[in-house]
Amino acid sequence: MPKMKTKKSAAKRFTLTASGKVKYKKMNLRHILTKKSAKRKRNLRKAGFVDGGNVRMIKKQLLPNG
């Protein structure tokens, strides 16, 4: 049986925390920032955490490492 491979697209987007949560970088902070408020940009800097339903699917894609 060959080794299981990590889905590299998922590995680049998500990381697993020590408690098993899935962390990701929020979108909409790359360009056209002049029309976005300072509060919105500040909140987009923080990491997001994936909701319960999708966690299993993402962990399965990152399986060899998580």
C-alpha positions as CSV (number, residue, x, y, z in Angstrom):
1,M,0.0,0.0,0.0
2,P,1.5,3.4,-1.0
3,K,1.8,6.3,1.4
4,M,-1.2,8.6,1.7
5,K,-0.5,12.0,0.2
6,T,-1.5,15.4,1.6
7,K,-3.7,17.5,-0.6
8,K,-1.3,20.3,-1.1
9,S,-4.0,22.9,-2.0
10,A,-5.6,22.3,1.4
11,A,-2.2,22.3,3.2
12,K,-1.5,25.8,1.9
13,R,-4.8,27.1,3.0
14,F,-5.4,25.5,6.4
15,T,-3.4,24.6,9.5
16,L,-4.3,22.5,12.5
17,T,-4.1,23.9,16.0
18,A,-3.0,21.8,19.0
19,S,-6.6,21.4,20.2
20,G,-7.7,20.1,16.7
21,K,-9.3,23.2,15.3
22,V,-8.7,24.2,11.7
23,K,-7.3,27.7,11.2
24,Y,-7.3,29.7,8.0
25,K,-6.5,33.2,6.7
26,K,-9.5,35.3,5.9
27,M,-10.1,36.6,2.3
28,N,-10.6,40.2,1.0
29,L,-7.4,41.8,2.3
30,R,-5.4,41.7,-0.9
31,H,-6.5,44.7,-3.0
32,I,-9.1,47.5,-3.3
33,L,-8.5,48.4,0.4
34,T,-9.3,52.1,0.1
35,K,-13.1,51.5,0.2
36,K,-12.9,49.1,3.2
37,S,-13.1,50.6,6.7
38,A,-10.2,50.3,9.1
39,K,-12.4,48.2,11.4
40,R,-13.1,45.7,8.7
41,K,-9.4,45.5,7.6
42,R,-8.4,45.0,11.2
43,N,-10.8,42.1,11.7
44,L,-9.7,40.5,8.4
45,R,-6.2,40.3,9.8
46,K,-7.2,37.8,12.5
47,A,-7.3,34.1,11.7
48,G,-10.6,32.4,11.1
49,F,-11.6,29.0,12.4
50,V,-13.6,26.5,10.3
51,D,-17.1,25.6,11.5
52,G,-17.9,22.1,12.7
53,G,-19.3,20.5,9.5
54,N,-16.3,21.1,7.3
55,V,-13.6,20.2,9.8
56,R,-13.8,16.5,9.1
57,M,-13.5,17.0,5.4
58,I,-10.5,19.3,5.7
59,K,-8.8,17.0,8.3
60,K,-9.3,14.1,5.8
61,Q,-7.5,16.0,3.1
62,L,-4.6,16.8,5.5
63,L,-4.7,13.2,6.8
64,P,-1.0,12.2,6.9
65,N,-0.2,15.3,9.0
66,G,-3.5,15.6,11.0
